[in-house]
Amino acid sequence: MNNSKVLIAAILLLSATFFITQSVFAADKSMSATNASIAASPTVKELVSFVESAAAYAKENGKDKAFKEFNNKTGPFVKGELYIYAVDFNGTTLANGFKPERIGKNWLNDTDPNGVQFIKNQIDSLRKGNSGFDYYMFPNPAHNNKPELKLGYRMKVDDNWWLGSGIYLSNISTSFDQKDRDDLVANVNEALKFAKENGKQKALEIFNNPKGNFTRNGRYIFASEYGGRTLALPFLHELIGKNRLDEQDRNGVKSLREASDVARRGIGFHYVLYPDPANNMTQRLKLEYVTDVDGTWFLGSGIYAKGE
């Protein structure tokens, strides 16, 4: 009887050991796969290098040969989530290594789920410079085509067309309620009306007051000249009067320059990573809505993404 109990105990101990070993092995395997996936994600440096190599290839070999290579899904310009798209300055897609159905169609007025006209934003920036970064949302095939934030980098090839690519920033929330977006637009329109009715000086005085009528529910009005000089920023008064047109965030995005480009068109949305006064000035994704005032300066406001 005692021998039977010992034998049963031994069997149970061996079974438990086997189960734990298998569980640890499976966890290690899962962790290794996760680490491999993270390691395989392209860096900003790799994104820039990828786009630069495509631009160099196009300049050396001509656009016809370049487009053929860019559209080749097994070629050197399609690497995982990195692929090259080429667009003319009217917004028509000339090549796309991942979504060939976009070729030949005009996407100038295309918007992402939050109303950002990213193609138009990209073109506006390239009319002033040869390259640049921006944020936009785009379906991620690795996550069932769920729209996710993407960091884009583009380069002008010549005066007729440009090319770009991007990397997903899947860890950054892009959740904005429709009501919050509607309230954002209403707040900016209200500020614009106030500025037009009361004049620039009085408007800026109110906008710069952290306890003023236009600082509410964690939102505030900012204002800037088109040349880049900050006019209103109620929680960062030390920046008022400074030129911030070429300031970059941690990913190289020149958000004030992009806001300026959007406002010159009249009105519009764009994204920025910006310090949140309600969260110890931690940088978070912000959807901004901006509007022109009188052709010399613009104003806007923004809402932070939920879920971070």
C-alpha positions in Angstrom: 0.0 0.0 0.0 2.8 2.4 0.9 4.7 1.5 -2.3 1.6 2.3 -4.3 1.3 5.7 -2.6 4.9 6.4 -3.3 4.5 5.4 -7.0 1.4 7.6 -7.4 3.2 10.6 -5.8 6.2 10.1 -8.1 3.9 10.0 -11.2 2.1 13.1 -10.1 5.4 14.9 -9.5 6.8 13.9 -12.9 3.5 15.1 -14.5 3.7 18.4 -12.8 7.3 18.9 -13.7 6.5 18.1 -17.4 3.6 20.6 -17.4 5.7 23.4 -15.8 8.6 22.7 -18.3 6.2 22.9 -21.2 4.6 26.0 -20.0 7.9 27.8 -19.5 9.0 26.6 -22.9 5.9 27.9 -24.5 6.2 31.2 -22.6 9.8 31.6 -23.7 8.8 30.8 -27.3 6.1 33.4 -27.2 8.4 36.0 -25.7 11.0 35.2 -28.3 8.4 35.7 -31.1 7.3 39.0 -29.5 10.9 40.2 -29.2 11.5 39.2 -32.8 8.5 41.1 -34.0 9.6 44.2 -32.1 13.1 43.9 -33.4 11.7 43.6 -37.0 9.8 46.9 -36.7 11.6 49.5 -38.8 13.2 52.5 -37.1 12.9 56.1 -38.1 16.5 55.9 -39.4 15.7 52.9 -41.5 12.6 54.7 -42.9 14.6 57.7 -43.9 17.3 55.5 -45.5 14.6 53.5 -47.4 13.0 56.6 -48.9 16.4 58.1 -49.7 17.5 55.0 -51.6 14.2 55.0 -53.6 14.7 58.7 -54.5 18.3 58.0 -55.6 17.2 55.0 -57.7 14.6 57.1 -59.4 17.0 59.9 -60.2 19.6 57.5 -61.6 17.3 55.2 -63.6 14.3 57.5 -64.6 10.8 57.4 -63.4 9.5 54.6 -65.7 12.0 52.0 -64.5 11.6 53.3 -60.9 7.8 52.9 -61.0 8.2 49.4 -62.2 10.5 48.5 -59.3 8.3 50.4 -56.8 5.3 48.3 -57.9 7.2 45.0 -57.7 6.0 43.3 -54.5 9.0 41.1 -54.4 11.5 43.8 -55.3 13.8 45.8 -53.2 11.3 48.6 -52.5 8.8 46.4 -50.6 10.2 45.3 -47.2 7.6 44.3 -44.7 5.6 47.4 -43.7 8.0 49.5 -45.7 7.0 50.2 -49.3 7.3 53.1 -51.6 4.4 55.1 -53.0 4.9 57.8 -55.6 2.6 60.8 -56.2 2.5 63.8 -58.5 1.9 67.3 -57.1 -1.7 67.2 -58.2 -2.3 64.2 -55.8 -2.5 61.4 -58.3 -0.7 58.1 -57.3 1.9 57.1 -59.8 3.2 53.9 -58.0 2.4 52.0 -54.9 4.1 48.7 -54.0 1.4 47.6 -51.5 -1.9 49.0 -52.8 -1.8 48.9 -56.6 -5.5 49.8 -56.7 -4.5 53.4 -55.7 -2.4 53.9 -58.9 -3.9 56.3 -61.4 -6.4 57.8 -59.0 -6.3 61.3 -57.4 -6.2 61.3 -53.6 -5.6 65.0 -53.0 -8.7 65.5 -50.9 -8.5 62.1 -49.2 -9.0 62.2 -45.4 -8.1 59.8 -42.7 -10.7 58.8 -40.0 -10.2 62.0 -38.1 -10.5 64.3 -41.1 -6.8 64.9 -41.7 -6.1 65.6 -45.4 -2.7 63.9 -45.3 -1.9 63.9 -49.0 -2.6 67.6 -49.2 -0.5 68.2 -46.1 2.4 66.3 -47.6 2.2 68.1 -50.9 2.1 71.6 -49.2 5.2 70.8 -47.2 7.1 69.6 -50.3 6.3 72.8 -52.1 8.5 74.6 -49.5 11.2 71.9 -48.9 12.7 68.7 -50.3 11.7 66.3 -47.5 9.8 66.0 -44.3 7.9 63.9 -41.7 4.2 63.8 -40.8 1.5 61.8 -39.0 -1.6 60.3 -40.5 -3.8 57.2 -39.9 -3.8 54.4 -42.4 -5.1 50.7 -42.4 -2.5 48.3 -40.9 -2.7 44.9 -42.6 -0.9 43.3 -39.6 -3.9 44.3 -37.4 -6.8 43.3 -39.7 -6.5 46.6 -41.6 -7.4 48.6 -38.5 -6.5 52.3 -39.0 -3.5 53.2 -36.9 -1.1 56.1 -36.6 1.7 56.2 -39.1 4.8 58.3 -39.2 5.4 59.2 -42.8 8.6 60.5 -44.5 8.6 61.8 -48.1 11.1 63.3 -50.5 10.7 65.4 -53.7 12.2 63.8 -56.7 11.7 66.7 -59.1 9.1 69.5 -59.5 6.6 67.0 -60.9 6.5 64.2 -58.4 7.6 62.9 -55.0 7.7 59.6 -53.1 7.4 58.4 -49.6 6.9 55.6 -47.1 6.0 55.2 -43.4 6.1 53.1 -40.3 3.2 52.3 -37.9 3.2 53.7 -34.4 0.7 51.1 -33.2 1.3 51.8 -29.5 0.0 55.4 -29.7 -3.8 55.8 -29.2 -5.7 57.6 -32.0 -9.1 57.5 -30.3 -11.0 60.8 -30.6 -14.7 61.0 -29.9 -16.9 62.6 -32.6 -18.5 64.9 -30.0 -15.0 66.1 -28.9 -14.1 66.8 -32.5 -17.3 68.7 -33.0 -16.7 70.7 -29.8 -13.1 71.4 -30.9 -14.3 72.9 -34.2 -17.0 75.0 -32.4 -14.4 76.3 -29.9 -12.1 77.4 -32.7 -14.9 79.0 -34.7 -16.0 80.9 -31.5 -12.4 82.1 -31.0 -12.1 83.2 -34.6 -15.4 85.2 -34.3 -14.1 86.8 -31.1 -10.8 87.8 -32.7 -12.6 89.4 -35.7 -15.1 91.3 -33.6 -12.7 92.5 -30.9 -9.4 92.8 -32.6 -6.1 91.0 -32.4 -4.7 92.7 -29.2 -7.7 92.0 -27.1 -8.2 88.5 -28.5 -4.5 87.5 -27.7 -4.9 88.9 -24.2 -7.8 86.6 -23.5 -6.3 83.6 -25.3 -3.1 83.9 -23.2 -5.1 83.9 -19.9 -5.0 80.4 -18.4 -8.2 81.2 -16.6 -9.8 83.1 -19.5 -13.0 82.3 -21.3 -11.3 80.3 -24.0 -9.4 78.0 -21.6 -12.0 75.3 -20.7 -12.1 71.5 -20.1 -8.4 71.2 -20.6 -8.5 73.0 -24.0 -7.0 76.4 -24.9 -6.5 78.6 -27.9 -3.0 79.0 -29.4 -2.1 81.5 -32.1 0.9 82.2 -34.3 2.0 84.4 -37.1 2.6 82.6 -40.4 6.3 83.4 -40.1 6.4 81.2 -36.9 6.3 83.8 -34.1 4.1 82.5 -31.2 1.3 84.9 -30.3 -0.8 82.9 -27.8 0.1 79.9 -25.6 -1.6 80.2 -22.2 0.4 77.4 -20.4 3.8 78.2 -21.9 4.1 82.0 -21.7 7.9 81.7 -22.0 7.4 80.7 -25.7 5.4 83.8 -26.6 7.3 86.0 -29.1 9.6 83.2 -30.1 9.9 81.8 -33.6 9.1 78.0 -33.5 8.4 77.4 -37.2 11.2 74.8 -37.5 10.8 73.2 -34.1 10.7 69.4 -34.3 9.2 66.8 -32.1 10.9 63.5 -31.1 10.2 62.0 -34.5 11.3 65.0 -36.6 7.8 66.3 -37.3 7.6 70.1 -37.7 4.2 70.5 -36.3 3.9 74.3 -36.3 5.0 74.5 -39.9 2.4 71.9 -40.8 -0.3 73.9 -38.8 0.7 77.0 -40.7 0.4 75.2 -44.1 -3.1 73.9 -43.1 -4.3 77.3 -41.9 -3.1 79.0 -45.2 -5.7 76.8 -46.9 -8.4 78.2 -44.6 -9.2 75.5 -42.1 -8.2 71.9 -41.3 -6.9 69.2 -39.0 -3.5 67.8 -38.4 -1.7 65.7 -35.7 1.0 66.7 -33.3 2.8 65.1 -30.3 2.6 67.8 -27.7 2.9 68.3 -23.9 -0.4 67.8 -22.1 -0.9 70.3 -19.2 -3.5 67.9 -17.6 -0.9 65.1 -17.4 2.3 66.8 -16.1 3.2 68.1 -19.6 3.7 64.5 -20.9 3.8 64.3 -24.7 0.7 62.8 -26.2 -1.0 62.6 -29.5 -3.1 65.7 -30.2 -5.6 66.4 -33.0 -5.5 70.1 -33.8 -7.9 72.2 -35.7 -6.6 75.5 -37.1 -8.0 78.4 -39.0 -6.7 81.5 -40.8 -7.6 84.9 -39.2 -6.6 87.6 -41.6 -3.8 86.2 -43.8 -1.1 87.2 -41.3 -1.8 85.0 -38.4 -3.8 81.9 -37.4 -5.3 80.3 -34.4 -6.3 76.8 -33.3 -6.9 74.4 -30.5 -6.6 70.6 -30.0 -7.8 67.5 -28.2 -5.7 64.7 -26.8 -6.3 61.1 -27.8 -8.1 58.9 -25.3 -6.8 55.6 -24.0 -3.2 56.5 -23.3 
